[in-house]
């Protein structure tokens, strides 16, 4: 009977293991669903809309096939369409039956202007838009490049789309497909295989018990027929039979052989069980309940942040690398691709001085990491602004910066940069994934409108404690104003020691030409970046006197003269960051950071 139960266990085990394996193989079905489209248009750009990527649940795998290098990038749908707004492209969408469809989209915006003024025509700009290289745009959250076939695993929300192109000139890849995983889990495959293996082990155990029972049943018995009388054994016959194997020994060998054959069978079952993935087992513990995180309240109607935190890190790294390369070669054209306004003007002056004065120092490098604060403007259109704070651990100096992007086709450029004061405490700022509204230059919601901050502070630099604007600013935390006053007095004293009777040295501060940039804080205030120009004027007061630049190689290199009967003006550019509180606040305007570099020098006409 034991053998019957053993055979039955073997049959059931084989059936269970076979059923489990069949669920994981022939009965499992496809693991992905793929939708594809072949393009007949020869446009250089293809937009795969977010509705295509999210037409089925799960992660997406994008595949594009063509000849040569294939480029793909993804970003917010609004940003990608803005970049393509002045060019013709093909948009891939979803039809009523779920199949992919294509439609050709014509330009809706004025083509981005070319950089060559001699060929700045509509026709030329349209041609440039049709052949613009998408590689390296600051709008992309990520980008990929592969030859002949591009495969990009993605997991994008519905408000993001993918741009596919070649080099911006040749037609985009014609064969495009999107794949999604299919939920074909087999939760009973693992239990069936495991149960079959366990049942097989039971069968082996019963089989061994059956063999053992048979052996014992053939042994000597206490009761039975009388045995014949034994006779003496002939030794010669015994010697002749030494090579014969007894039947009992054969049975023992056979038993060991069967057990040896059963061991691999159990081992194979164990391997099948261990090879099953997680989707081959039922979920018994239930779905984990996520822990709620602190909620962030976004003001109603506020738009999306201009960049993500990772995007800002990549943009700032590109700015730092480009400026470093431009500084090494004193290349103004290269610097202009990532600098703007006073930042570019200061760099241009520095390149001129370094080419004329051998030991003249370069301006401080742009630091890209570690990035401590990112505050993008919450704005869907252009221009866009991003504020960052970077800690330079080597020099233990923190830099605060404002970067701007003029339009979808332009790169972000560094417009303002200053060193934070040592004891600066920044106001509470919005999270990077929320962003901050940009405060208009003439906003009345602050204690002082952003476009009036530069002039008010310049008046304090000019008149000191007699300034009418002094009560608006916090003087205790302003070491920059103290330093400017001390430097002016020192230089005036040195000048009067030798030229008090023949010349005069005066100082004047005024608002610079760079427009202010302001981003709102959480306390209804704003961080405002402004530009101030400090102009030193030295001129003779005696008709027979001249101003010589014997001990001033910097001004000499900029004006190209050694002396003047009318005098010289030297202009320094100050880039200043302030915290301006909101209306009704008892706080005063605080200086957060400042930097100052020579901007220009001229001969007085």
KAWORA-V120183 format. One line per field, one symbol per residue. psi: psi as a letter, one per 20 degrees, with the letter a starting at -180 (. if undefined). burial: 1 if it has 9 or more other ideal C-beta (glycine too) atoms within 8 Angstrom, else 0. Layout:
psi = ???
burial = ???
This chain:
psi = hhhghgggggghghgggggghhhiehihaqiqppprqppiqlqiqpooqhhghjhqqrqqoppppapapppqqqapghgghhhjhjqprpppapahjiqqrqqppqqirpqpqriohikmrggghhhhhikppipjqihphqqqprpgppooprmqrijqrppprdjigqqrphopqpqqqpnlqniigghggghggghhhgggghgghgghggghijrqqhpaqqqqpqrqpohghhhhjhippqhhhghghhghgghhhhghghhggghgghiprhjjqqohirppoqpprpqpopqpiprqqhrrghghggghhggggghgghhhjlohgghiijqrchggggggghhghhihogjpqqqqqppiqpohppnqqnpiaqqqqppqppoohgilppppqpqqphrhiqqpqohqprpqqhkpoqrpqqqhjgrqqppqhkpjirhpqhjigghghhhghgiciiqiihihqohhjnighghggggghghhghgihhkhiirqoqqpqrpripqqpppqrikjbqppprppppppppqqiphiqqoqlgkmhghghhikqhrqihaqpppqppoqpqoorrpiqiqrppphqqqpqpgrpqpp.
burial = 01101111110111111111111100010001001110100011111111111100000111111101011111111011111111111111110000011101101000110100000100011101111101001111101111001101010100011111111100111111111101000111111111111011111101111110101000000000000000000000010000000000011000100110010011001101100100011000000000000000000001001111101110111111111111100111011111111111111111111100100100101101001011111110010111111101000001111111100101111111111110010110110101111110101001111110111111111101001011011100110110011001001100110010001010101111010111111011111111111111111100001010100001111110000100111111111111111100100011111110111110110
